[in-house]
Amino acid sequence: MTRVAAVDCGTNSIRLLVADADPATGELTDLDRRMTIVRLGQGVDRTGRLAPEALERTFAACREYAGVIREHGAERLRFVATSASRDAENRDDFVRGVVDILGVEPEVITGDQEAAFSFTGATGELVGRTDLERPYLVVDIGGGSTEFVVGDDRVRAARSVDIGCVRMTERHLVRDGVVADPPSPERVAAMRADIEAALDEAERTVPLREARTLVGLAGSVTTVSAIAQELPAYDPAAIHHSRVSRGEVRAITEHLLRSTHAERAAIPSLHPGRVDVIAAGALVLLAIMERMDAHEVVVSEHDILDGIAWSIA
């Protein structure tokens, strides 16, 4: 048994998993799993740089996580950084800050590496399930990018494209620093066209339509599940391995795109940090389901964090 700590720092959130890993049984036992919205990717699509205030929010979360890691006595730590820090000109500032706080250098991984970690984390528990056909398409809708991975027992093809919920919101739904509330049909159409073009790009590498089961990861997908279930609060146990039909995803997406900020903020299961970006994330999910003609999405709370943890166990 090895006690490990995994940190996944994305465009919208930074997350920590401290767990006991038992390679002999293939079991990963959570000790602490938490998420903080830091919006590291604030403005990166427009400026190409990490904003000072975004860096400070991220470093504050790192200081909190350092205390949790020490408290649990993790033997090994791996810190993985994804889309926003890949794109930023000043990512060295980010690297130095993380090293100072946590003592490890963040690994700015490629989109393909991110996809492989997500696939491992999401499908480990699905081995032996007879109700889910293979191959799987694992889709990780992040803040800056979305990863597509097709595989069965192993990854067959993977691709990362830049259609995350934060990037799509900032590119299409923001004017003069304010999110359109609600967006005009023209803005929604432009965002949908951007998503479809990215799906064309992904499909040149990943056979999306050959997959028999769609597995959806990350906050946009899990939040859609929470809304579909009308949960009074975000409940990971109720969300993990839930299934949401394409009709439900379409209805939720259309509702979110028609809603004002106040109406979205009133949804009890919606994290305040996702209020402005959830509509774009839901639209990405809907476009994927329509492209591959998926009748439902199987929602997983286990994702890249679990894959990172196994990589160091």
Phi, psi and chi 1 to 4 in degrees:
 res  aa     phi    psi   chi1   chi2   chi3   chi4
   1 MET       -  130.3 -171.0   82.0   73.3      -
   2 THR  -123.6  132.4  -55.6      -      -      -
   3 ARG   -93.1  120.7 -177.2  158.2  -65.2 -177.8
   4 VAL  -125.1  157.2  -62.4      -      -      -
   5 ALA  -127.6  130.2      -      -      -      -
   6 ALA  -122.7  134.3      -      -      -      -
   7 VAL  -121.9  130.2  177.6      -      -      -
   8 ASP  -117.4  112.2  165.2   37.8      -      -
   9 CYS  -108.1  107.9 -174.1      -      -      -
  10 GLY  -106.2 -162.8      -      -      -      -
  11 THR   -74.9  -35.3  -59.3      -      -      -
  12 ASN  -106.7  -35.1 -165.1   45.9      -      -
  13 SER  -136.9  161.0   64.8      -      -      -
  14 ILE  -123.0  135.4 -177.5  169.4      -      -
  15 ARG  -131.8  150.0  -59.6 -179.9  -54.9  138.0
  16 LEU  -126.9  138.4  168.3   69.9      -      -
  17 LEU  -130.8  122.6  170.5   62.3      -      -
  18 VAL  -111.1  126.2 -178.8      -      -      -
  19 ALA  -149.8  157.7      -      -      -      -
  20 ASP   -97.2  123.4  -75.4  -27.9      -      -
  21 ALA  -109.2  131.2      -      -      -      -
  22 ASP  -119.1   95.0 -173.1  -12.6      -      -
  23 PRO   -59.9  -25.9  -22.9   34.6      -      -
  24 ALA   -67.2  -36.3      -      -      -      -
  25 THR  -105.2  -12.3   63.3      -      -      -
  26 GLY    76.0   18.7      -      -      -      -
  27 GLU   -99.9  140.8  -67.7 -177.9   -2.1      -
  28 LEU  -122.3  113.9 -164.5   66.9      -      -
  29 THR  -104.1  115.6  -55.9      -      -      -
  30 ASP   -67.2  135.7  -72.0   12.8      -      -
  31 LEU  -109.0  -35.0  -60.6  173.5      -      -
  32 ASP  -157.7  127.4 -159.4  -50.5      -      -
  33 ARG  -135.6  120.6 -171.7 -174.2  -70.4 -101.6
  34 ARG  -146.2  161.1   59.1 -177.9   67.5 -166.7
  35 MET  -139.8  140.1 -178.8  -88.5  -66.7      -
  36 THR  -130.9  128.6  -51.9      -      -      -
  37 ILE   -78.4  117.9  -59.8  -73.7      -      -
  38 VAL  -120.2  -15.4  -65.8      -      -      -
  39 ARG    50.5   51.8 -161.3   67.0   61.3   85.7
  40 LEU   -57.1  -32.9  177.9   62.0      -      -
  41 GLY   -83.2   12.6      -      -      -      -
  42 GLN   -51.8  113.5  170.5 -168.0  -30.6      -
  43 GLY    77.4   -0.3      -      -      -      -
  44 VAL   -63.2  -39.1  167.6      -      -      -
  45 ASP   -60.6  -31.5 -169.3   56.9      -      -
  46 ARG   -89.6  -42.4  177.1  176.1   52.8   83.7
  47 THR  -100.1  -23.5   67.4      -      -      -
  48 GLY    77.8    8.3      -      -      -      -
  49 ARG  -132.7  152.5  -63.5  179.4   62.9   81.2
  50 LEU   -80.1  126.6  -61.6  168.3      -      -
  51 ALA   -71.2  143.9      -      -      -      -
  52 PRO   -54.9  -41.7  -24.5   33.7      -      -
  53 GLU   -69.2  -31.1   60.2  -89.7   27.2      -
  54 ALA   -69.2  -40.3      -      -      -      -
  55 LEU   -62.0  -42.6  -76.5  168.8      -      -
  56 GLU   -66.3  -38.8 -176.8   46.6   46.0      -
  57 ARG   -60.3  -41.0  -70.7 -166.8  -61.8  -93.1
  58 THR   -68.4  -42.4  -56.2      -      -      -
  59 PHE   -66.1  -34.9  -65.3  154.8      -      -
  60 ALA   -62.2  -41.8      -      -      -      -
  61 ALA   -65.4  -39.1      -      -      -      -
  62 CYS   -61.1  -39.6  -72.5      -      -      -
  63 ARG   -64.1  -40.5  -73.8 -171.5  -78.4  -90.4
  64 GLU   -62.2  -45.4  174.4 -167.1  -22.9      -
  65 TYR   -65.9  -34.0  -69.9  178.3      -      -
  66 ALA   -59.5  -39.5      -      -      -      -
  67 GLY   -65.8  -39.8      -      -      -      -
  68 VAL   -65.6  -42.7  174.6      -      -      -
  69 ILE   -62.8  -43.0  -67.9  165.5      -      -
  70 ARG   -64.7  -42.3  -76.0 -165.7  -58.6  -90.1
  71 GLU   -59.5  -39.0  177.8 -175.0  -21.4      -
  72 HIS   -88.0  -10.6  -74.0  -69.3      -      -
  73 GLY    67.1   42.4      -      -      -      -
  74 ALA   -62.7  136.9      -      -      -      -
  75 GLU   -83.3  -29.6  -57.7  164.2   48.3      -
  76 ARG  -137.2  144.6  -58.3  177.6 -173.4  173.7
  77 LEU  -134.6  134.4  166.0   63.2      -      -
  78 ARG  -131.3  130.2 -170.8  171.3 -170.5  179.5
  79 PHE  -115.8  118.0 -172.0  115.5      -      -
  80 VAL  -114.5  131.5  164.9      -      -      -
  81 ALA  -116.4  141.2      -      -      -      -
  82 THR  -117.9 -132.8   52.4      -      -      -
  83 SER   -52.0  -53.6  179.4      -      -      -
  84 ALA   -60.3  -44.0      -      -      -      -
  85 SER   -75.0  -19.3   46.9      -      -      -
  86 ARG   -67.8  -36.6  -84.3 -161.1  -59.3  -93.0
  87 ASP   -87.9  -16.3  -60.0  -21.3      -      -
  88 ALA   -84.9  137.4      -      -      -      -
  89 GLU   -66.9  -33.5  -65.1  172.4    3.8      -
  90 ASN  -102.3   35.7   60.3  -26.5      -      -
  91 ARG   -66.8  -17.4   65.8 -176.9 -174.9 -175.3
  92 ASP   -63.1  -32.3  -73.2  -11.2      -      -
  93 ASP   -63.2  -40.1  -63.5  -20.7      -      -
  94 PHE   -64.5  -46.4  167.3   68.6      -      -
  95 VAL   -60.6  -47.2  170.9      -      -      -
  96 ARG   -61.1  -41.3  -77.6 -166.5  -61.8  -89.4
  97 GLY   -63.2  -42.6      -      -      -      -
  98 VAL   -66.2  -42.7  171.8      -      -      -
  99 VAL   -60.8  -42.9  171.2      -      -      -
 100 ASP   -61.6  -36.5  -71.7  -14.7      -      -
 101 ILE   -87.4  -45.4  -63.8  165.7      -      -
 102 LEU  -107.4  -13.0  -71.8  168.8      -      -
 103 GLY    79.7    7.1      -      -      -      -
 104 VAL  -129.6  150.8  -64.3      -      -      -
 105 GLU   -86.4  130.0 -175.1  167.0  -34.9      -
 106 PRO   -66.6  135.6   22.2  -30.3      -      -
 107 GLU   -90.2  112.6  -59.9  174.2   53.8      -
 108 VAL   -84.3   94.8 -177.4      -      -      -
 109 ILE   -84.5  161.7   60.8  173.7      -      -
 110 THR   -78.4  165.5   66.1      -      -      -
 111 GLY   -61.5  -36.0      -      -      -      -
 112 ASP   -67.9  -38.5  -73.5  -13.5      -      -
 113 GLN   -64.6  -41.9  -71.8  173.8  -53.9      -
 114 GLU   -59.0  -42.7 -173.2  175.4   -9.0      -
 115 ALA   -63.3  -42.2      -      -      -      -
 116 ALA   -64.8  -42.7      -      -      -      -
 117 PHE   -61.1  -43.4  -79.3  140.0      -      -
 118 SER   -62.3  -41.7  -64.8      -      -      -
 119 PHE   -63.7  -46.1 -174.3   83.5      -      -
 120 THR   -60.3  -46.6  -59.9      -      -      -
 121 GLY   -65.7  -37.5      -      -      -      -
 122 ALA   -80.6  -32.0      -      -      -      -
 123 THR  -101.6   -7.4   62.4      -      -      -
 124 GLY   -55.3  -38.2      -      -      -      -
 125 GLU   -83.1   -7.8  -64.0  176.4  -46.0      -
 126 LEU   -90.4   -7.4  -56.9 -178.5      -      -
 127 VAL   -60.2  129.1  174.5      -      -      -
 128 GLY    91.5   -9.2      -      -      -      -
 129 ARG   -71.0  125.2  -70.6  -83.3  -64.8  -94.4
 130 THR   -93.3   -9.5   58.1      -      -      -
 131 ASP   -91.8   -1.9   58.7  -34.3      -      -
 132 LEU  -121.5  120.1  -61.0  176.5      -      -
 133 GLU   -77.8  150.9  -66.7 -175.6   71.1      -
 134 ARG  -106.4  159.7  -59.2 -178.2 -173.7 -175.0
 135 PRO   -75.1  159.0   26.9  -34.0      -      -
 136 TYR   -88.8  148.4  -53.1  116.3      -      -
 137 LEU  -112.3  111.8  170.7   61.8      -      -
 138 VAL   -94.6  124.8  173.9      -      -      -
 139 VAL  -121.0  120.8  172.1      -      -      -
 140 ASP  -112.8  101.1 -174.2  -19.1      -      -
 141 ILE   -90.1  102.0  -57.5  174.1      -      -
 142 GLY   -95.4 -163.6      -      -      -      -
 143 GLY   -80.3  -41.4      -      -      -      -
 144 GLY  -102.8  -28.5      -      -      -      -
 145 SER  -144.4  167.8   62.1      -      -      -
 146 THR  -126.6  132.1  -67.1      -      -      -
 147 GLU  -102.9  137.3  -78.1   64.7   54.6      -
 148 PHE  -119.3  126.9  -62.3   85.0      -      -
 149 VAL  -136.0  124.6 -161.5      -      -      -
 150 VAL  -107.5  134.5  164.2      -      -      -
 151 GLY  -173.8  173.6      -      -      -      -
 152 ASP  -119.9  -90.8   29.5   54.1      -      -
 153 ASP   -83.5  -16.2  -66.2  -33.5      -      -
 154 ARG  -146.3  166.5   59.5 -179.8  178.3   79.6
 155 VAL   -72.3  127.9  173.1      -      -      -
 156 ARG   -98.5  -36.6  -75.2  170.1   38.1 -173.9
 157 ALA  -157.8  146.5      -      -      -      -
 158 ALA  -147.5  149.5      -      -      -      -
 159 ARG  -156.4  141.1 -174.2   67.3 -179.1  -92.5
 160 SER  -114.1  132.7  176.2      -      -      -
 161 VAL  -130.5  154.8  -66.7      -      -      -
 162 ASP   -87.2   68.3  -72.7  -18.1      -      -
 163 ILE  -131.5   47.3   50.5  169.8      -      -
 164 GLY   -74.1  165.5      -      -      -      -
 165 CYS   -66.7  -36.1   60.9      -      -      -
 166 VAL   -71.1  -45.6  173.9      -      -      -
 167 ARG   -61.2  -44.5 -167.2 -176.4  -61.4  -89.5
 168 MET   -66.0  -38.8  -70.4  -64.1   94.6      -
 169 THR   -63.2  -49.1  -60.9      -      -      -
 170 GLU   -67.8  -32.8  -68.6 -171.5  -12.2      -
 171 ARG   -76.4  -34.3 -174.5  177.2  -67.6  174.4
 172 HIS  -119.9  -23.2  -63.5  -73.3      -      -
 173 LEU  -112.5    1.8  -54.4 -176.2      -      -
 174 VAL  -112.3  133.6  173.1      -      -      -
 175 ARG  -136.3  128.2  176.9  171.9  -68.0  173.6
 176 ASP    54.6   38.2  -61.4  -34.5      -      -
 177 GLY    79.3    3.9      -      -      -      -
 178 VAL  -119.8  134.6  177.9      -      -      -
 179 VAL   -73.6  129.7  176.1      -      -      -
 180 ALA   -58.5  133.9      -      -      -      -
 181 ASP  -142.8   91.6 -155.5   18.2      -      -
 182 PRO   -82.6  167.4   29.9  -34.1      -      -
 183 PRO   -72.9  154.0   26.6  -34.8      -      -
 184 SER   -72.9  157.9   66.6      -      -      -
 185 PRO   -56.6  -33.3  -26.1   35.2      -      -
 186 GLU   -65.9  -40.6  -68.3   76.5   17.0      -
 187 ARG   -67.0  -41.4  -69.6 -167.9 -176.3 -158.0
 188 VAL   -63.3  -41.5  173.1      -      -      -
 189 ALA   -63.8  -39.8      -      -      -      -
 190 ALA   -65.8  -40.1      -      -      -      -
 191 MET   -65.6  -42.4 -179.3  165.4   59.9      -
 192 ARG   -62.2  -40.3 -179.1   65.1 -172.6 -110.5
 193 ALA   -63.4  -38.9      -      -      -      -
 194 ASP   -63.9  -42.9 -155.2   -2.4      -      -
 195 ILE   -63.8  -44.4  -66.7  168.1      -      -
 196 GLU   -62.7  -38.6  -67.4  -66.4  -15.7      -
 197 ALA   -63.9  -39.1      -      -      -      -
 198 ALA   -67.7  -35.5      -      -      -      -
 199 LEU   -66.2  -37.2  -67.3 -179.7      -      -
 200 ASP   -58.4  -43.0  -69.3  -18.5      -      -
 201 GLU   -64.0  -45.5 -179.5 -175.9  -20.6      -
 202 ALA   -62.7  -38.2      -      -      -      -
 203 GLU   -71.2  -15.8 -154.6  163.1   14.3      -
 204 ARG   -70.1  -19.7  -75.9 -166.6  -79.1  -88.6
 205 THR  -112.1  -39.0  -56.1      -      -      -
 206 VAL  -112.8  123.4  179.2      -      -      -
 207 PRO   -76.5   78.8   29.1  -33.7      -      -
 208 LEU   -56.0  -39.4  -55.1 -178.6      -      -
 209 ARG   -78.6  -10.4  -59.8  168.6 -150.4 -112.3
 210 GLU   -82.5  -17.0  -68.2 -179.0   15.1      -
 211 ALA   -69.9  144.5      -      -      -      -
 212 ARG  -102.8  -21.8  -50.6  -44.6  -42.1  153.8
 213 THR  -134.4  127.6  -63.5      -      -      -
 214 LEU   -95.9  124.2  172.5   63.4      -      -
 215 VAL  -114.2  121.0 -178.0      -      -      -
 216 GLY  -107.6  136.9      -      -      -      -
 217 LEU  -124.4  163.8  -43.5 -178.5      -      -
 218 ALA    81.5  173.4      -      -      -      -
 219 GLY   -60.3  -36.6      -      -      -      -
 220 SER   -62.4  -44.7  -68.7      -      -      -
 221 VAL   -70.7  -45.5  179.8      -      -      -
 222 THR   -66.1  -33.1   58.2      -      -      -
 223 THR   -68.9  -39.8  -61.9      -      -      -
 224 VAL   -59.0  -41.1  165.9      -      -      -
 225 SER   -62.5  -44.2  172.8      -      -      -
 226 ALA   -60.8  -40.9      -      -      -      -
 227 ILE   -67.0  -42.3  -65.1  171.0      -      -
 228 ALA   -60.7  -36.0      -      -      -      -
 229 GLN   -84.9   -4.5  -63.7 -178.9   65.5      -
 230 GLU    54.3   45.3  -61.6 -177.4   -9.0      -
 231 LEU   -69.0  140.1  -63.2  178.2      -      -
 232 PRO   -71.3  -17.1   25.3  -34.0      -      -
 233 ALA  -158.9  160.9      -      -      -      -
 234 TYR   -64.7  125.4 -169.1   92.1      -      -
 235 ASP  -132.0   99.0 -178.7   -5.7      -      -
 236 PRO   -55.9  -36.8  -25.1   35.1      -      -
 237 ALA   -64.2  -38.6      -      -      -      -
 238 ALA   -74.3  -28.2      -      -      -      -
 239 ILE   -83.1  -37.4  -68.2  166.9      -      -
 240 HIS   -61.7  122.4 -171.1   48.2      -      -
 241 HIS    66.3   18.8  -72.2  176.7      -      -
 242 SER   -70.9  163.9   60.7      -      -      -
 243 ARG  -125.8  134.5  -58.0 -174.3 -174.6 -163.0
 244 VAL  -124.5  127.0 -172.9      -      -      -
 245 SER   -75.0  160.2   71.9      -      -      -
 246 ARG   -63.3  -36.2 -172.7  167.0   72.9 -159.5
 247 GLY   -62.0  -40.5      -      -      -      -
 248 GLU   -66.4  -42.3  -70.6  174.4  -53.1      -
 249 VAL   -62.1  -41.6  172.4      -      -      -
 250 ARG   -63.6  -45.5 -179.1 -179.6  -64.7  109.2
 251 ALA   -63.4  -41.9      -      -      -      -
 252 ILE   -66.0  -43.1  -70.8  167.3      -      -
 253 THR   -61.7  -46.6  -58.0      -      -      -
 254 GLU   -62.7  -39.7  -68.6  173.5   -7.8      -
 255 HIS   -64.4  -44.6  172.8   71.8      -      -
 256 LEU   -63.9  -38.2  -68.9  169.8      -      -
 257 LEU   -72.1  -19.9  -72.7  167.6      -      -
 258 ARG   -92.3  -11.4  -69.0 -165.6  -55.4  -92.9
 259 SER   -85.7  155.4  -60.1      -      -      -
 260 THR   -87.0  169.7   64.3      -      -      -
 261 HIS   -56.5  -44.6 -179.3  -79.9      -      -
 262 ALA   -63.5  -38.7      -      -      -      -
 263 GLU   -67.7  -40.4  -71.0  168.2  -22.9      -
 264 ARG   -68.7  -40.1  -66.2 -169.4  -58.3  -84.2
 265 ALA   -63.7  -22.3      -      -      -      -
 266 ALA   -80.8   -7.3      -      -      -      -
 267 ILE   -71.6  118.0  -60.9  171.4      -      -
 268 PRO   -64.7  -27.0   20.4  -31.2      -      -
 269 SER   -93.0    2.6   57.9      -      -      -
 270 LEU   -94.7  119.9 -180.0   54.8      -      -
 271 HIS   -63.2  137.0 -170.6  -71.7      -      -
 272 PRO   -53.9  -32.4  -26.2   33.9      -      -
 273 GLY   -72.5   -8.6      -      -      -      -
 274 ARG  -107.0   -2.1  -61.5 -163.8 -172.1  -80.9
 275 VAL   -56.7  -42.3  171.1      -      -      -
 276 ASP   -83.2  -16.6  -75.3  -23.7      -      -
 277 VAL  -115.1   -6.7  -60.5      -      -      -
 278 ILE   -66.8  -34.3 -176.6   58.4      -      -
 279 ALA   -62.7  -43.0      -      -      -      -
 280 ALA   -65.1  -42.2      -      -      -      -
 281 GLY   -62.4  -41.3      -      -      -      -
 282 ALA   -64.9  -37.6      -      -      -      -
 283 LEU   -66.3  -37.1 -175.5   60.5      -      -
 284 VAL   -60.7  -46.1  171.9      -      -      -
 285 LEU   -61.1  -46.3  174.6   60.7      -      -
 286 LEU   -60.7  -43.7  176.5   61.4      -      -
 287 ALA   -62.1  -38.8      -      -      -      -
 288 ILE   -64.6  -46.3  -67.6  166.4      -      -
 289 MET   -62.2  -39.7  -64.3 -178.2   78.0      -
 290 GLU   -69.6  -37.7  -68.8  177.6  -13.8      -
 291 ARG   -63.0  -43.8  174.7   67.5   64.9  103.5
 292 MET   -94.9    3.9   63.9  175.9  -69.1      -
 293 ASP    55.9   43.5 -164.8   26.0      -      -
 294 ALA   -82.9  130.4      -      -      -      -
 295 HIS   -79.4  -22.8  -61.1  -62.7      -      -
 296 GLU  -155.5  164.9   66.1  177.0   11.7      -
 297 VAL  -120.3  133.3   56.0      -      -      -
 298 VAL   -89.6  122.5  178.3      -      -      -
 299 VAL   -96.3  131.6 -178.3      -      -      -
 300 SER  -121.9  133.7  177.7      -      -      -
 301 GLU   -84.1  -12.9  -77.7  -81.6  -14.8      -
 302 HIS   -99.4  131.2  -68.5 -177.4      -      -
 303 ASP  -153.0 -137.5   48.9   31.1      -      -
 304 ILE   -58.9  -34.5 -174.0  172.7      -      -
 305 LEU   -58.0  -45.2  -92.7 -179.3      -      -
 306 ASP   -66.6  -37.5  -57.4   75.8      -      -
 307 GLY   -64.5  -39.9      -      -      -      -
 308 ILE   -64.2  -44.3  -63.6  166.0      -      -
 309 ALA   -59.0  -44.0      -      -      -      -
 310 TRP   -66.2  -30.5  -85.8  120.8      -      -
 311 SER   -66.4  -21.8   75.4      -      -      -
 312 ILE  -110.1    1.5   55.2  175.3      -      -
 313 ALA   -81.5      -      -      -      -      -
